[in-house]
Amino acid sequence: MRAESATIEGAQGWEYEIGSYAWALWVQGDVTANDLKADLYITPVDLIDAAKFGLTTTFEARKDRFTFYGDILYADFGFDGDVVRDIDLPYDVTVRADAAASLDYRLGIYQGGALYELYDLPSAYGDTSISVGAGARWVRQEAQIGLSFDISARSNLANRLDRIETTINRIENRQERTQALAQLNALRDKLLDRRISRASSEDAQRRASRLEKRLNRVDRRGQALAAIEAVQDFRLALLQRQLVLANGGGANGNYAFATTDVMQWVDPVIATRVTHEFKEGEAVTFMGDIGGFNADRNLSWQVQLTYDREGTLFGFDTTSSFGYRALGLLYDDTDFGGSRGVDVVLHGPIAEIAFRW
């Protein structure tokens, strides 16, 4: 359908097509903010309830065997309830059972490229065209996870450290007391060092475990228990660095936020399109692409299969499409607040109306 009309029109000039689509999305995967990983399962009903703003636009310009295309998807959602299924929390910290996590999620995907028709194969069952091409996909995302924490996770770190120091000073053996104080001062230095927030959760737990083993040897008579409390505060301080308000100010009561800030990247993309016209004005189209090419840190892919039918609306020639689309996004990064990223698949039925001239 499209390959034939493009060829006919191409002898005289360009053919243009602009449209918009509705995508009933399921979102499955996880998002990481400040070293906290949250598993997501979002249904189309959740998206409708949480939608703040959305925009979808497609564009194509065709001449002879060439097709230039663009696709814009922007969405802003605010979720409450159980869309956040599970959260990988630091050691010894729990989320309140009576308070659900929240998620604010903004997503923009802007893609463009060009295709060249390699083959146009007629048969008794219709015509099949195969095109290949390349382009780029710019992805811009931001997520903010809101969590309500058990009150036992909150404490005054400075006062706790002072009490530990007082207890250590009561150790009678001077050498053991000196060793304990040295460990405590080293702990203070670590807590004040901004670089500690760059460590991953796994690395932070290894540091805490090594420190705990050393502190266990401070006093053979059992007074090391006071110094062991410093390890718990060390873990708590890591958590406090991970959780910040949107305005940058710590925690609000027992409620805190972990934010990815803006994550954006551009993927080079290679693409293919296969269209089979099985009768006049009706066709099936498959479109697929892959980008990023770094399976560990940055990878994106997309597939779409639609049934297309030509018609008219408001005096314009139109193409109506119905089918299924899936888009996978993988991004992993580390900034001053810790690790951040997304590993999600967006998929669901899609319907589009496009105007041609």
C-alpha positions as CSV (number, residue, x, y, z in Angstrom):
1,M,0.0,0.0,0.0
2,R,2.5,2.7,1.2
3,A,5.3,1.5,-1.0
4,E,3.1,1.6,-4.2
5,S,1.6,5.0,-3.4
6,A,5.0,6.4,-2.6
7,T,6.3,5.2,-5.9
8,I,3.4,6.6,-7.9
9,E,3.5,10.0,-6.1
10,G,7.3,10.0,-6.2
11,A,7.4,10.6,-10.0
12,Q,5.6,13.9,-9.3
13,G,7.1,14.9,-6.0
14,W,6.9,14.3,-2.3
15,E,4.1,12.6,-0.4
16,Y,3.5,13.6,3.3
17,E,1.8,12.0,6.2
18,I,1.2,13.2,9.8
19,G,-0.7,11.5,12.5
20,S,-1.2,10.8,16.2
21,Y,-1.7,7.6,18.1
22,A,-3.1,6.2,21.3
23,W,-1.1,3.5,23.1
24,A,-2.6,1.4,25.8
25,L,0.5,0.7,27.8
26,W,1.7,-1.8,30.3
27,V,5.0,-0.8,31.9
28,Q,7.1,-3.6,33.5
29,G,10.7,-3.4,34.9
30,D,12.5,-1.4,37.5
31,V,13.8,2.1,38.1
32,T,16.8,3.0,40.3
33,A,17.2,6.3,42.1
34,N,20.0,7.1,44.5
35,D,20.9,3.4,44.8
36,L,17.3,2.4,45.6
37,K,15.8,0.0,43.1
38,A,12.0,-0.2,42.8
39,D,10.2,-2.8,40.7
40,L,7.3,-1.5,38.6
41,Y,4.1,-3.0,37.2
42,I,1.8,-0.4,35.6
43,T,-1.4,-1.2,33.7
44,P,-3.3,1.0,31.2
45,V,-5.9,1.7,33.9
46,D,-3.1,3.0,36.2
47,L,-1.8,5.2,33.4
48,I,-5.2,6.7,32.7
49,D,-5.7,7.5,36.4
50,A,-2.3,8.9,36.8
51,A,-1.9,10.9,33.5
52,K,-1.1,14.5,33.8
53,F,-0.2,15.3,30.2
54,G,0.6,13.3,27.0
55,L,1.5,14.0,23.4
56,T,2.1,11.6,20.5
57,T,2.9,12.6,16.9
58,T,4.2,10.8,13.8
59,F,5.5,12.3,10.6
60,E,6.7,10.8,7.2
61,A,7.9,12.3,4.0
62,R,8.3,9.9,1.0
63,K,9.7,10.2,-2.4
64,D,10.7,7.4,-4.8
65,R,12.4,4.7,-2.6
66,F,13.2,7.1,0.3
67,T,11.2,7.6,3.5
68,F,12.0,10.1,6.2
69,Y,10.2,9.6,9.5
70,G,9.8,11.1,12.9
71,D,8.0,9.9,16.1
72,I,7.4,12.0,19.3
73,L,6.1,10.5,22.6
74,Y,5.9,12.6,25.8
75,A,4.0,11.6,28.9
76,D,3.9,12.8,32.5
77,F,2.4,10.6,35.2
78,G,1.9,10.8,39.0
79,F,1.2,7.3,40.6
80,D,-0.1,6.3,44.0
81,G,-0.8,2.9,45.3
82,D,0.7,-0.4,44.3
83,V,2.4,0.4,41.0
84,V,5.7,0.1,42.9
85,R,5.7,-3.6,43.8
86,D,9.0,-4.0,45.6
87,I,11.8,-1.8,46.8
88,D,15.4,-2.9,47.4
89,L,16.1,-1.1,50.7
90,P,19.4,-0.7,52.6
91,Y,20.1,-3.0,55.5
92,D,17.8,-2.8,58.6
93,V,15.3,-0.3,57.1
94,T,11.7,-1.0,56.4
95,V,8.8,0.8,54.6
96,R,5.7,1.3,56.7
97,A,3.2,-1.4,56.1
98,D,0.3,1.1,56.0
99,A,1.8,3.5,53.5
100,A,2.2,2.9,49.8
101,A,5.0,4.2,47.8
102,S,4.4,6.9,45.2
103,L,6.0,7.5,41.8
104,D,6.2,10.6,39.6
105,Y,7.4,9.6,36.1
106,R,8.1,11.7,33.1
107,L,9.1,10.2,29.8
108,G,10.0,11.7,26.4
109,I,11.1,9.7,23.4
110,Y,12.0,11.6,20.2
111,Q,13.0,9.6,17.2
112,G,13.9,10.3,13.6
113,G,15.6,8.6,10.6
114,A,15.5,7.5,7.0
115,L,14.5,4.3,5.2
116,Y,15.4,3.1,1.7
117,E,13.3,0.5,-0.1
118,L,15.5,-2.4,-1.1
119,Y,12.9,-4.7,-2.6
120,D,9.4,-4.6,-4.0
121,L,8.2,-8.1,-4.5
122,P,4.9,-8.7,-6.3
123,S,3.1,-12.1,-5.9
124,A,-0.3,-13.7,-6.3
125,Y,-1.0,-12.9,-2.6
126,G,-0.1,-9.2,-2.8
127,D,3.0,-7.0,-2.9
128,T,5.7,-7.0,-0.3
129,S,8.2,-4.2,0.2
130,I,11.3,-4.3,2.4
131,S,13.1,-1.2,3.6
132,V,16.2,-0.7,5.8
133,G,17.6,2.5,7.3
134,A,19.1,4.3,10.3
135,G,18.4,7.2,12.6
136,A,18.6,8.3,16.2
137,R,16.5,8.1,19.3
138,W,16.7,10.7,22.1
139,V,15.3,9.5,25.4
140,R,14.7,11.8,28.3
141,Q,13.3,10.4,31.6
142,E,12.9,11.5,35.2
143,A,11.5,9.5,38.1
144,Q,10.9,10.4,41.8
145,I,10.1,7.6,44.3
146,G,8.3,8.7,47.5
147,L,8.6,6.3,50.5
148,S,7.2,6.3,54.0
149,F,9.7,4.8,56.4
150,D,9.3,3.0,59.7
151,I,10.0,5.6,62.4
152,S,12.7,3.2,63.9
153,A,14.9,4.1,60.9
154,R,15.2,7.7,62.1
155,S,17.7,8.9,64.7
156,N,20.0,11.8,65.5
157,L,23.4,10.7,64.2
158,A,25.4,13.3,65.9
159,N,24.1,12.6,69.4
160,R,24.5,8.9,68.8
161,L,28.1,9.3,67.9
162,D,28.7,11.4,71.1
163,R,27.2,8.7,73.3
164,I,29.4,6.0,71.6
165,E,32.5,8.2,72.2
166,T,31.6,8.5,75.9
167,T,31.2,4.8,76.3
168,I,34.5,4.1,74.5
169,N,36.3,6.5,76.9
170,R,35.2,4.3,79.8
171,I,37.3,1.4,78.4
172,E,40.1,1.0,81.0
173,N,42.7,-0.5,78.7
174,R,44.4,2.5,77.1
175,Q,45.5,0.7,74.0
176,E,42.0,-0.7,73.3
177,R,40.5,2.7,74.0
178,T,42.8,4.4,71.5
179,Q,42.0,1.8,68.8
180,A,38.2,2.3,69.4
181,L,38.5,6.0,69.1
182,A,40.5,5.7,66.0
183,Q,37.8,3.6,64.5
184,L,35.2,6.1,65.5
185,N,37.0,9.0,64.0
186,A,37.5,7.1,60.8
187,L,33.8,6.5,60.8
188,R,33.1,10.2,61.2
189,D,35.4,11.0,58.3
190,K,33.5,8.5,56.1
191,L,30.1,9.9,57.1
192,L,31.2,13.4,56.2
193,D,32.8,12.5,52.9
194,R,30.6,13.2,50.0
195,R,32.3,10.5,48.0
196,I,30.6,7.9,50.1
197,S,27.4,8.7,48.2
198,R,29.0,7.6,45.0
199,A,29.3,4.0,46.2
200,S,26.8,1.5,45.2
201,S,24.6,-0.2,47.8
202,E,26.5,-3.4,47.4
203,D,29.9,-1.7,47.9
204,A,28.5,0.3,50.9
205,Q,27.4,-3.0,52.6
206,R,30.8,-4.5,52.0
207,R,32.5,-1.5,53.7
208,A,30.1,-1.7,56.6
209,S,30.8,-5.4,57.0
210,R,34.5,-4.9,57.1
211,L,34.2,-2.1,59.6
212,E,32.0,-4.2,61.8
213,K,34.6,-7.0,61.9
214,R,37.3,-4.6,62.9
215,L,35.2,-3.0,65.6
216,N,34.4,-6.5,67.0
217,R,38.1,-6.8,67.9
218,V,38.3,-3.4,69.7
219,D,37.6,-4.9,73.2
220,R,37.6,-8.6,74.1
221,R,35.6,-8.0,77.2
222,G,32.4,-7.0,75.5
223,Q,32.5,-3.2,75.5
224,A,32.8,-3.2,71.7
225,L,29.0,-3.3,71.6
226,A,29.1,0.5,71.9
227,A,31.4,0.8,68.9
228,I,29.2,-1.7,66.9
229,E,26.4,0.9,67.2
230,A,28.5,3.1,65.0
231,V,28.1,0.6,62.2
232,Q,24.3,0.9,62.3
233,D,24.7,4.7,62.2
234,F,27.0,4.3,59.3
235,R,24.3,2.4,57.4
236,L,21.7,4.9,58.4
237,A,23.9,7.8,57.2
238,L,24.1,6.0,53.8
239,L,20.3,5.9,53.7
240,Q,20.0,9.5,54.6
241,R,22.3,10.5,51.8
242,Q,20.1,8.4,49.4
243,L,16.8,10.1,50.5
244,V,16.3,13.7,49.7
245,L,13.3,16.0,49.3
246,A,12.5,17.5,45.9
247,N,13.9,20.8,47.2
248,G,17.1,19.2,48.4
249,G,16.4,19.1,52.1
250,G,16.7,15.7,53.8
251,A,13.5,13.9,55.0
252,N,10.1,15.3,55.8
253,G,9.0,13.5,59.0
254,N,9.1,9.8,58.0
255,Y,8.5,10.5,54.4
256,A,11.3,10.9,51.9
257,F,12.0,11.0,48.2
258,A,14.7,9.4,46.0
259,T,15.0,11.0,42.6
260,T,16.9,10.1,39.5
261,D,17.0,13.8,38.3
262,V,16.9,14.0,34.5
263,M,18.4,11.1,32.6
264,Q,18.8,11.6,28.9
265,W,20.8,9.9,26.2
266,V,20.8,9.6,22.4
267,D,21.0,6.2,20.8
268,P,22.0,5.6,17.2
269,V,19.4,3.3,15.6
270,I,19.2,0.8,12.8
271,A,15.7,0.0,11.5
272,T,13.8,-2.2,9.1
273,R,10.2,-2.0,7.7
274,V,8.3,-4.8,5.9
275,T,5.0,-4.0,4.3
276,H,2.7,-6.5,2.7
277,E,-0.3,-5.2,0.7
278,F,-2.8,-8.0,0.4
279,K,-5.6,-6.1,-1.3
280,E,-6.3,-2.6,-2.5
281,G,-6.1,-0.1,0.4
282,E,-5.2,-2.7,3.0
283,A,-1.9,-3.9,4.3
284,V,0.1,-5.3,7.2
285,T,3.3,-3.5,8.3
286,F,6.1,-4.6,10.6
287,M,8.6,-2.1,11.9
288,G,11.6,-2.9,14.1
289,D,14.7,-1.1,15.3
290,I,17.6,-1.5,17.8
291,G,19.8,1.2,19.3
292,G,22.4,1.9,21.9
293,F,24.4,-1.3,21.4
294,N,25.7,-1.5,25.0
295,A,23.9,-4.4,26.6
296,D,25.2,-3.6,30.1
297,R,24.6,0.1,30.3
298,N,22.6,1.5,27.4
299,L,20.3,-0.4,25.0
300,S,17.0,0.3,23.4
301,W,14.8,-1.7,21.0
302,Q,11.3,-1.4,19.4
303,V,9.0,-3.6,17.4
304,Q,5.5,-2.8,16.0
305,L,3.0,-4.8,13.9
306,T,-0.1,-3.1,12.5
307,Y,-3.0,-3.6,10.2
308,D,-3.4,-0.5,7.9
309,R,-6.4,0.6,6.0
310,E,-6.7,3.7,3.7
311,G,-9.8,5.9,3.8
312,T,-10.9,9.6,3.9
313,L,-11.8,12.0,6.7
314,F,-12.8,15.7,6.5
315,G,-11.8,15.6,2.8
316,F,-8.3,14.3,3.5
317,D,-6.8,10.9,2.5
318,T,-6.1,8.9,5.7
319,T,-4.4,5.8,6.9
320,S,-5.8,4.1,10.0
321,S,-3.6,1.6,11.8
322,F,-4.3,-0.9,14.6
323,G,-1.8,-3.3,16.1
324,Y,0.7,-3.9,18.9
325,R,3.9,-2.1,19.9
326,A,6.7,-2.9,22.3
327,L,9.6,-0.7,23.4
328,G,12.5,-1.7,25.7
329,L,14.7,0.9,27.4
330,L,17.9,0.1,29.4
331,Y,20.0,2.9,31.0
332,D,22.5,2.7,33.9
333,D,24.5,5.6,35.3
334,T,26.1,6.8,38.5
335,D,26.2,10.4,39.7
336,F,26.9,12.2,43.0
337,G,23.8,10.7,44.6
338,G,24.6,7.0,43.7
339,S,23.4,4.7,40.9
340,R,20.4,5.6,38.8
341,G,18.7,4.1,35.8
342,V,15.8,2.3,34.2
343,D,15.2,-1.2,32.8
344,V,11.7,-1.2,31.5
345,V,9.5,-2.6,28.7
346,L,6.6,-0.6,27.5
347,H,4.1,-2.6,25.5
348,G,0.4,-2.7,24.5
349,P,-2.2,-2.2,21.7
350,I,-1.8,0.9,19.5
351,A,-4.2,2.7,17.2
352,E,-3.2,5.6,14.9
353,I,-4.9,7.9,12.5
354,A,-2.7,9.7,9.9
355,F,-3.6,12.3,7.2
356,R,-1.9,12.1,3.8
357,W,-1.4,14.7,1.1
